[in-house]
Structure formats: C-alpha cells, structure tokens
C-alpha cells in the first residue's frame, strides 16, 4: 500500500523545519540501502531529495538529467553505482554530513552494518 498524500506532505514539512529529522531521514535512507533493502532506501532518498534540493537543482549540481534522477529513484529504477554515489556525495555536502560505514562481527566471520548510532 502506498503512502497517502497527507503523509508525504507531513514528511516534507518536517524535513524543511526540523534539521535533526532531515539528517535522520538521510541517514535512514543510506542505512536501508546498505542493509540490502534497495527499494525502500531509494524511496527514502527520493523523499529526502524532494524535500530538500529537488530533482531539478540536483540534476544541475550532479550533471545528471532530472528525469534520469527521478527514474533512478523510482520503484523500478536501477541506478548505476557511479550515479548513485555521485548523488549521495552531493547530498552529503549539501547537508553538511559525512556518511561512515562501519562493521561489527556477528560470529563465524559474518559482519553487518550497525543498526544504530
């Protein structure tokens, strides 16, 4: 089931007025991608982009067409790593954030990204 328009508008308003929420949304999008839930991660990043820079300005800043960016973060989009990392890198700079990846041992040599701070 898709999100309602009211919910998306609430997220948009909160991102624009609450810097901690905005940063947490970006972090959640990245962590979700890294956890392997690509569709949900793309959806979170898409909402983040809509609420912050927008696809038109992001296209200008990254040299990618806005239509390609919209498709890339759409439900059937399959972004190339080069383009995905270019977008994430720009969004980090825009937000004044730096994303760090860490691992922890789960046992028997398996590791996974931490789920919290």
MDAnalysis code that builds the backbone (N, CA, C; Angstrom):
import MDAnalysis as mda
import numpy as np

u = mda.Universe.empty(351, n_residues=117, atom_resindex=np.repeat(np.arange(117), 3), trajectory=True)
u.add_TopologyAttr("name", ["N", "CA", "C"] * 117)
u.add_TopologyAttr("resid", np.arange(1, 118))
u.add_TopologyAttr("resname", ["UNK", "UNK", "UNK", "UNK", "UNK", "UNK", "UNK", "UNK", "UNK", "UNK", "UNK", "UNK", "UNK", "UNK", "UNK", "UNK", "UNK", "UNK", "UNK", "UNK", "UNK", "UNK", "UNK", "UNK", "UNK", "UNK", "UNK", "UNK", "UNK", "UNK", "UNK", "UNK", "UNK", "UNK", "UNK", "UNK", "UNK", "UNK", "UNK", "UNK", "UNK", "UNK", "UNK", "UNK", "UNK", "UNK", "UNK", "UNK", "UNK", "UNK", "UNK", "UNK", "UNK", "UNK", "UNK", "UNK", "UNK", "UNK", "UNK", "UNK", "UNK", "UNK", "UNK", "UNK", "UNK", "UNK", "UNK", "UNK", "UNK", "UNK", "UNK", "UNK", "UNK", "UNK", "UNK", "UNK", "UNK", "UNK", "UNK", "UNK", "UNK", "UNK", "UNK", "UNK", "UNK", "UNK", "UNK", "UNK", "UNK", "UNK", "UNK", "UNK", "UNK", "UNK", "UNK", "UNK", "UNK", "UNK", "UNK", "UNK", "UNK", "UNK", "UNK", "UNK", "UNK", "UNK", "UNK", "UNK", "UNK", "UNK", "UNK", "UNK", "UNK", "UNK", "UNK", "UNK", "UNK"])
u.atoms.positions = np.array([
    [0.847, -1.166, 0.000],
    [0.000, 0.000, 0.000],
    [0.896, 1.234, 0.000],
    [0.601, 2.203, -0.881],
    [1.385, 3.419, -0.992],
    [1.080, 4.389, 0.133],
    [1.977, 5.335, 0.297],
    [1.782, 6.353, 1.310],
    [0.759, 7.380, 0.834],
    [-0.005, 7.913, 1.751],
    [-1.003, 8.911, 1.388],
    [-0.334, 10.248, 1.129],
    [-1.006, 11.092, 0.383],
    [-0.502, 12.420, 0.072],
    [-0.277, 13.216, 1.368],
    [-1.203, 13.128, 2.320],
    [-1.060, 13.856, 3.577],
    [0.209, 13.442, 4.320],
    [0.504, 12.140, 4.318],
    [1.701, 11.661, 4.999],
    [2.948, 12.230, 4.335],
    [3.006, 12.172, 3.007],
    [4.167, 12.694, 2.288],
    [4.319, 14.192, 2.510],
    [3.211, 14.912, 2.548],
    [3.268, 16.350, 2.802],
    [3.749, 16.631, 4.225],
    [3.367, 15.780, 5.169],
    [3.831, 15.925, 6.550],
    [5.337, 15.714, 6.626],
    [5.838, 14.694, 5.934],
    [7.278, 14.436, 5.895],
    [7.996, 15.634, 5.285],
    [7.497, 16.140, 4.170],
    [8.096, 17.294, 3.505],
    [8.187, 18.486, 4.460],
    [7.093, 18.786, 5.136],
    [7.076, 19.920, 6.058],
    [8.053, 19.710, 7.205],
    [8.117, 18.514, 7.723],
    [9.013, 18.258, 8.859],
    [10.476, 18.338, 8.441],
    [10.796, 17.817, 7.263],
    [12.174, 17.896, 6.769],
    [12.606, 19.352, 6.640],
    [11.689, 20.193, 6.182],
    [12.028, 21.597, 5.959],
    [12.124, 22.404, 7.254],
    [11.560, 21.904, 8.341],
    [11.569, 22.668, 9.592],
    [12.375, 22.037, 10.721],
    [12.778, 20.787, 10.564],
    [13.456, 20.070, 11.648],
    [14.778, 19.468, 11.140],
    [15.894, 20.170, 11.345],
    [17.188, 19.676, 10.843],
    [17.567, 18.286, 11.364],
    [17.240, 17.979, 12.615],
    [17.570, 16.648, 13.148],
    [16.782, 15.561, 12.417],
    [15.523, 15.823, 12.150],
    [14.702, 14.866, 11.403],
    [15.238, 14.716, 9.982],
    [15.589, 15.840, 9.358],
    [16.125, 15.819, 7.986],
    [17.381, 14.954, 7.942],
    [18.312, 15.165, 8.877],
    [19.539, 14.376, 8.905],
    [19.250, 12.901, 9.167],
    [18.304, 12.628, 10.062],
    [17.945, 11.237, 10.374],
    [17.322, 10.540, 9.162],
    [16.535, 11.274, 8.386],
    [15.925, 10.691, 7.189],
    [17.000, 10.311, 6.172],
    [17.969, 11.186, 5.976],
    [19.073, 10.892, 5.063],
    [19.844, 9.661, 5.545],
    [20.177, 9.645, 6.829],
    [20.903, 8.515, 7.413],
    [20.119, 7.214, 7.244],
    [18.826, 7.265, 7.490],
    [17.981, 6.068, 7.350],
    [17.972, 5.569, 5.910],
    [17.920, 6.484, 4.959],
    [17.953, 6.087, 3.555],
    [19.235, 5.354, 3.203],
    [20.366, 5.886, 3.658],
    [21.657, 5.255, 3.382],
    [21.753, 3.902, 4.078],
    [21.378, 3.845, 5.353],
    [21.449, 2.579, 6.094],
    [20.543, 1.524, 5.476],
    [19.388, 1.935, 4.991],
    [18.460, 0.998, 4.374],
    [19.037, 0.441, 3.074],
    [19.677, 1.308, 2.282],
    [20.350, 0.838, 1.067],
    [21.431, -0.179, 1.417],
    [22.256, 0.167, 2.402],
    [23.359, -0.714, 2.786],
    [22.887, -2.034, 3.377],
    [21.706, -2.026, 3.985],
    [21.153, -3.256, 4.553],
    [20.570, -4.166, 3.479],
    [20.518, -3.681, 2.243],
    [20.040, -4.505, 1.140],
    [18.611, -4.264, 0.733],
    [17.907, -3.379, 1.411],
    [16.528, -3.055, 1.034],
    [16.574, -1.855, 0.095],
    [16.982, -2.110, -1.144],
    [17.237, -1.059, -2.118],
    [15.972, -0.272, -2.442],
    [14.851, -0.943, -2.625],
    [13.619, -0.232, -2.983],
    [13.193, 0.765, -1.909],
    [13.237, 0.342, -0.659],
    [12.868, 1.248, 0.436],
    [13.898, 2.351, 0.586],
    [15.173, 2.017, 0.474],
    [16.226, 3.022, 0.561],
    [16.080, 4.087, -0.512],
    [15.790, 3.658, -1.741],
    [15.581, 4.629, -2.830],
    [14.380, 5.516, -2.539],
    [13.322, 4.936, -2.006],
    [12.119, 5.719, -1.696],
    [12.411, 6.770, -0.627],
    [13.189, 6.402, 0.375],
    [13.532, 7.352, 1.436],
    [14.394, 8.473, 0.867],
    [15.399, 8.113, 0.069],
    [16.264, 9.130, -0.541],
    [15.461, 10.007, -1.495],
    [14.528, 9.414, -2.235],
    [13.665, 10.199, -3.132],
    [12.878, 11.241, -2.340],
    [12.280, 10.838, -1.232],
    [11.537, 11.790, -0.401],
    [12.458, 12.873, 0.152],
    [13.671, 12.472, 0.533],
    [14.649, 13.430, 1.038],
    [14.992, 14.460, -0.043],
    [15.234, 13.987, -1.252],
    [15.568, 14.893, -2.361],
    [14.415, 15.857, -2.625],
    [13.197, 15.330, -2.686],
    [12.024, 16.188, -2.932],
    [11.880, 17.261, -1.871],
    [12.195, 16.919, -0.630],
    [12.002, 17.850, 0.487],
    [13.160, 18.825, 0.658],
    [14.288, 18.560, 0.020],
    [15.441, 19.436, 0.207],
    [15.791, 20.147, -1.096],
    [16.659, 19.600, -1.874],
    [17.182, 20.266, -3.061],
    [16.237, 20.190, -4.268],
    [15.482, 19.122, -4.397],
    [14.625, 18.911, -5.567],
    [15.418, 18.301, -6.717],
    [14.725, 17.644, -7.627],
    [15.389, 16.932, -8.718],
    [15.985, 17.866, -9.762],
    [15.358, 19.003, -10.004],
    [15.891, 19.950, -10.992],
    [17.262, 20.461, -10.555],
    [17.351, 20.982, -9.338],
    [18.619, 21.525, -8.834],
    [19.667, 20.421, -8.673],
    [19.240, 19.245, -8.224],
    [20.174, 18.132, -8.080],
    [20.753, 17.750, -9.435],
    [19.924, 17.787, -10.465],
    [20.401, 17.499, -11.814],
    [21.465, 18.481, -12.268],
    [21.238, 19.749, -12.002],
    [22.229, 20.776, -12.355],
    [23.534, 20.527, -11.601],
    [23.421, 20.242, -10.311],
    [24.606, 20.065, -9.466],
    [25.400, 18.804, -9.795],
    [24.724, 17.746, -10.220],
    [25.407, 16.472, -10.474],
    [25.700, 16.228, -11.949],
    [25.115, 17.038, -12.827],
    [25.294, 16.821, -14.255],
    [24.430, 15.698, -14.804],
    [23.467, 15.240, -14.019],
    [22.540, 14.191, -14.450],
    [21.197, 14.839, -14.760],
    [20.495, 14.314, -15.726],
    [19.206, 14.922, -16.060],
    [18.203, 14.660, -14.939],
    [17.363, 15.659, -14.642],
    [16.343, 15.461, -13.604],
    [15.451, 14.255, -13.880],
    [15.093, 14.035, -15.150],
    [14.251, 12.879, -15.486],
    [14.967, 11.575, -15.176],
    [16.267, 11.523, -15.447],
    [17.038, 10.314, -15.124],
    [17.095, 10.101, -13.618],
    [17.255, 11.191, -12.872],
    [17.286, 11.076, -11.413],
    [15.956, 10.583, -10.869],
    [14.868, 11.104, -11.395],
    [13.536, 10.670, -10.961],
    [13.354, 9.184, -11.244],
    [13.741, 8.744, -12.441],
    [13.642, 7.317, -12.780],
    [14.549, 6.483, -11.878],
    [15.763, 6.991, -11.638],
    [16.745, 6.269, -10.839],
    [16.217, 5.956, -9.445],
    [15.485, 6.904, -8.851],
    [14.964, 6.703, -7.501],
    [13.510, 6.239, -7.495],
    [12.975, 5.934, -8.667],
    [11.624, 5.398, -8.764],
    [11.594, 3.925, -8.403],
    [10.396, 3.382, -8.292],
    [10.243, 1.995, -7.840],
    [10.891, 0.976, -8.772],
    [10.964, 1.262, -10.058],
    [11.592, 0.310, -10.976],
    [12.979, 0.765, -11.418],
    [13.485, 1.847, -10.831],
    [14.798, 2.357, -11.188],
    [15.910, 1.428, -10.740],
    [16.966, 1.401, -11.539],
    [18.127, 0.566, -11.236],
    [19.370, 1.433, -11.438],
    [19.689, 2.272, -10.447],
    [20.777, 3.225, -10.639],
    [22.142, 2.556, -10.747],
    [22.972, 3.124, -11.632],
    [24.356, 2.687, -11.697],
    [25.045, 3.184, -10.435],
    [25.991, 2.417, -9.946],
    [26.702, 2.792, -8.725],
    [27.336, 4.170, -8.866],
    [27.920, 4.470, -10.019],
    [28.566, 5.762, -10.246],
    [27.588, 6.908, -10.016],
    [26.382, 6.786, -10.556],
    [25.375, 7.837, -10.412],
    [24.828, 7.904, -8.986],
    [24.593, 6.751, -8.390],
    [24.084, 6.709, -7.025],
    [25.065, 7.363, -6.063],
    [26.345, 7.031, -6.189],
    [27.348, 7.601, -5.296],
    [27.564, 9.084, -5.568],
    [27.411, 9.518, -6.817],
    [27.509, 10.950, -7.120],
    [26.391, 11.716, -6.409],
    [25.190, 11.156, -6.422],
    [24.058, 11.797, -5.743],
    [24.282, 11.808, -4.237],
    [24.653, 10.666, -3.666],
    [24.871, 10.587, -2.219],
    [25.978, 11.553, -1.797],
    [27.043, 11.624, -2.559],
    [28.140, 12.533, -2.253],
    [27.661, 13.982, -2.250],
    [26.875, 14.348, -3.247],
    [26.360, 15.721, -3.295],
    [25.406, 15.998, -2.133],
    [24.529, 15.049, -1.831],
    [23.586, 15.251, -0.729],
    [24.323, 15.385, 0.605],
    [25.412, 14.641, 0.775],
    [26.224, 14.783, 1.993],
    [26.771, 16.198, 2.116],
    [27.353, 16.695, 1.030],
    [27.906, 18.054, 1.055],
    [26.818, 19.079, 1.334],
    [25.677, 18.923, 0.687],
    [24.561, 19.844, 0.861],
    [24.093, 19.872, 2.321],
    [24.040, 18.699, 2.942],
    [23.556, 18.586, 4.321],
    [24.639, 18.878, 5.352],
    [25.898, 18.935, 4.908],
    [26.982, 19.114, 5.862],
    [27.228, 17.867, 6.689],
    [26.928, 16.715, 6.110],
    [27.086, 15.432, 6.794],
    [28.155, 14.600, 6.107],
    [28.720, 13.669, 6.843],
    [29.626, 12.690, 6.263],
    [29.138, 11.312, 6.681],
    [28.941, 10.452, 5.709],
    [28.491, 9.091, 5.977],
    [29.719, 8.214, 6.146],
    [29.736, 7.439, 7.233],
    [30.812, 6.482, 7.505],
    [30.196, 5.099, 7.613],
    [30.864, 4.137, 7.023],
    [30.410, 2.754, 7.109],
    [31.310, 2.031, 8.090],
    [30.698, 1.343, 9.044],
    [31.452, 0.531, 9.988],
    [30.856, -0.867, 9.999],
    [31.622, -1.796, 10.474],
    [31.130, -3.173, 10.578],
    [31.330, -3.659, 11.994],
    [30.611, -4.709, 12.310],
    [30.822, -5.383, 13.586],
    [30.663, -6.874, 13.347],
    [31.385, -7.645, 14.099],
    [31.380, -9.091, 13.931],
    [30.137, -9.689, 14.580],
    [29.461, -10.558, 13.830],
    [28.276, -11.240, 14.329],
    [28.615, -12.648, 14.810],
    [29.724, -13.153, 14.392],
    [30.100, -14.526, 14.714],
    [30.352, -15.302, 13.441],
    [31.236, -16.259, 13.503],
    [31.583, -17.092, 12.349],
    [32.001, -16.255, 11.148],
    [32.662, -15.117, 11.407],
    [33.213, -14.311, 10.326],
    [32.222, -13.420, 9.606],
    [30.959, -13.445, 9.996],
    [29.956, -12.614, 9.329],
    [29.919, -11.238, 9.974],
    [29.718, -10.233, 9.177],
    [29.590, -8.878, 9.692],
    [28.375, -8.226, 9.071],
    [27.906, -7.176, 9.729],
    [26.829, -6.382, 9.153],
    [26.991, -4.950, 9.643],
    [26.351, -4.032, 8.946],
    [26.396, -2.635, 9.342],
    [25.640, -2.474, 10.643],
    [26.116, -1.601, 11.540],
    [25.374, -1.370, 12.790],
    [24.024, -0.755, 12.509],
    [23.054, -1.039, 13.354],
    [21.695, -0.538, 13.122],
    [21.421, 0.769, 13.839],
    [22.251, 1.169, 14.753],
    [22.027, 2.412, 15.489],
    [23.193, 3.343, 15.356],
    [23.255, 4.310, 16.256],
    [24.358, 5.283, 16.222],
    [25.643, 4.688, 16.667],
])
